[in-house]
Amino acid sequence: MTDDKRYSLNDATKQLVASTDAPIDVTIYLDGDLNSGFKRLKRATEQLVTDLDSYGDVTLRPRGDEDLSQKGLTPTVVHERTRDGKTAQTAVWPYAAVTYKGRTSYVTLLHNTRGQSGEQNLNQSIENLEYAFAEAIHSLKQTEPAKIAFLEGHNELPEEAVYDVSRSLARYFQVDRGVLGDDPMVLDDYKVVIIADPQTKFSESDKYILDQYIMRGGRVLWLVNGIKFSQDALTKSGVTPVIPLDLNIADMLFRYGVRVNPSLIQDVQCLPVPVNVSANPQEPNYQPMPWYYAPLLLTSQVSAVTRNVGQVSSTFVSHLDAVGGEDGLYKEILLATSTASRMTATPAEVDLSDLNPDLETFKYAYIPIAVAVSGEFNSLFAHRLPPENIHIEGFETMTVSVPTRQIVVACGSIIRNDWQQGEPLPAGYDRYSGLQFGNRDFVTNAVLYLADDEGLINLRQKEIALRLINTKSAYEHKAGIQAATVIAPLLLLAITGCAVVLIRRKKYSI
């Protein structure tokens, strides 16, 4: 009955809970001395559990004496300023445990997006509650996890370079790696195939296997660059040539409605890079300077993939074009540049010493970097013979796909993670600024979207209006507000009582 349907469950959630054949126990660890915002989050979580219980056997259990730190969970430290100007710190545990058939999944109740206020983050956390619990219940119901695969054989990013994202995806899927070979059905067991920053050409047989995998309903996450550069040359000499990267898949992507252009994108909204500004080499003085070749990409707040996901960091990015406007495919932009961007045609040269370009040339806005495409795709091999080395005995080439979806990202670096002192850093973590960006969340959500058959990912689009109190005005009119809230109900009760007495006297008077 509310405008934003905050107390209504999605049909997919109702069906999910109703399909369970055992009780579900929920324990909320968000407890203790909470401020009003966290109390609201806790009440919303309890209300959601009550709503879930209406469609299945879901029980809220009291918190025990578990040591959550031993389970890899960390508390959130809340910094608040009291009315007398002092700063107070409180540690809270924004987690809930969902237990089904002896298996437990921990749900993170609080989701922080960099650059937003505490009230906005708490409100987004409440918006995300239904999806978080539905995803946990769905994963607990799976006796055998679905399988996804990182493709190898084209100099893609090695396993250690995608360790953080692989670990995140391992919560939901069995994650494999491998080359294609010559079997056209080698990918049939995999829900999603991830192509992470390939550097060498795809053979015709590789393209045929991928194409027919998509025709039979397979889903692919393409993380491909349109340009090639040398990180070693840039590190050693400060200069690197940038040339177009030919992966021999342009015809495939064009047939699927997307073109990756061999352009180099610069953006005013970018990561900083430390630069020595000292004239004395004996006394270096490193200062942060904008590195325009490392754009901070904006996320779409309309798509279920990127809603409430922070900016995504990237380096050496190309841009996309949507082609074939009447092909019946639905295309949705997921990542884009800011309002001040520049495109450079390649071949070109990148020089670390050139840190002061003419900002008036940054005249482009919202250049698309990632796009989701869904529908029925036309096969690249509709009017072509299969490659000779493919084993096609008993295999029929499909020319039009069943309804399926793909995501194409014109940058391979967004999935990459660095290592420090033998430990992997999170994907999207900038060591110089110490900031964490939304790379891991974006890639994880992208794979979940591609693998989602039940429509649970659409729960991330739930939106609850944030209606904030004007704190300054509330303190200024504190006495009047208190008086009104105490006196007004009593006055209304007195008037109502007098009215009832007068009406009764008039009605029953002789």
C-alpha positions, 0 to 999 in steps of 0.5 A: 500500500506504500508508494515504493512498495517497501513492505511487498515482496517480489513474486520471484522471492515468494516462489523461492521461499515457497519452494523450500522443503525445510525450515529456514532459520535467520539470526541477526547480529546487528545488535547493541547500542545502535543509532537511529539509522542502524535501528531502522536497518535492523527493524527493516531486516526483522520485517523482511524475515516476517514477510518471508515467513508468510510464504514459507517456514522462516524463523527469526532466532536469537543471537548467540555467543558466536565469534564472527571474526573467526568466520572472516567477518569484520565489524563496522566502526561508526563514527558519530558526533554527539550533541556536545561536539565530542566524537564517539566510536561504536563497532557494529556487526551488520550481518545476518546468518541464514541456515537451511538444511544444516548449511549457513550463509552470512548476509551482509546487511550494510553496503557502503558506496564511496561518496555517499552519506551515511543516510544514503548508504543505510537506505540503499542497504534497506533496498538491497535486503530482499535481494541479499536474503533471496540470493542467500536462500537460493545458494543454500538450495543448490545442492550442486553449484552451477559452473562458470569458466574463465577462457584460456588460450589467448593470453588472457589474464592468469589465475592470480590476476583475477584471484579476487573476483574468482574468490567472490564468484566461488560463493555462487559457482564452481569456477573452472579454467580451460582452453576450447579445443575442437569439441563444439559442445565443450562449453555446454556444462557452463552457465557463463564463460568469462573472457578476461583481457585476451591479447592474441587472436581467436582462431576460427574454431574458437569463434565457432565454439563460442558462437554455437555456445551462445546460439544454444543459450550460453552467456558470455562476459567479454572483457576485451580491449580495442587497443594494445600497449606495453606496461613494461615500456611505460614503467621503464621509459615512461613512454609506450606506443598504443596500437589497435588490438586485432583479436579477430572477433570484431565480426562476431561482436558486430553480429551480436550488436556491439563494436569495440573501437580501437580508440584510447579514452581519457577522462578528467575524472580519473585516478591520481598517479604519484609524480616527482615534482622536485628539481633535486634528484637527491630529495624527491617530492612525490605529489598526486597528479591526475592520470587521465588514462585511468578513468573512473567509470560511472555506473548506471543506476537503472540497471540491476547489474550496476545499481548502487555500485560505486565508480569502477576504476580502469586503465587504457580504455576503449569505447563501444558502439551499439550497431544493428539498431533493428536487430531486435536486441535489447541493449543497456549501457552499464558503464560510461565516462564522465561529462569531460572525456576525450577520444584519441585515435590509434596508433598513438603514444602515451607519455608519462611526462605529458600530464597537462593536456588541454582540458578544453579538448575533453568535450565528450560526455558519457562515452559507453564503455560496457553494455548488456545485450539480450535477445535472439542473436544471429550466428556468425556462421549462418552462411558459412561452413564450420572450420575443418578441425571441428568435430561436427559429427552429430552436431547441427549448426544453429543460425539463430540463438534461443533468448540469451544475454551477453555483456561486453566491456571495452576494458580488461583491466577492471577485473584485474587485482594486484598483489602486495607482500604475497597477498592479493589486493581487492579488484578495484583497490588503488594502492596510492590513494587507498580507495576501494572502487566497485570493480569486484561488485560490478564483475560479480553482479555481471556474472550473476545477471548472466547466470540468473534464470529466476529473475532474482537479480531484478530485486536489486532495482527496488527503490525506497525513497529517502526522506531525511529530517532537517536536523538543524531545523529540528534542533531550532524548533525542538521545544515547539515540536515537543509541545505539539507532539505532547499537547496536540494528541491530548487536545484532540482526545479532549475535543473528541470526548466533548463532541461525543458527550454533546452528541449523546446528550442531544440524541438521547435528551427527552 
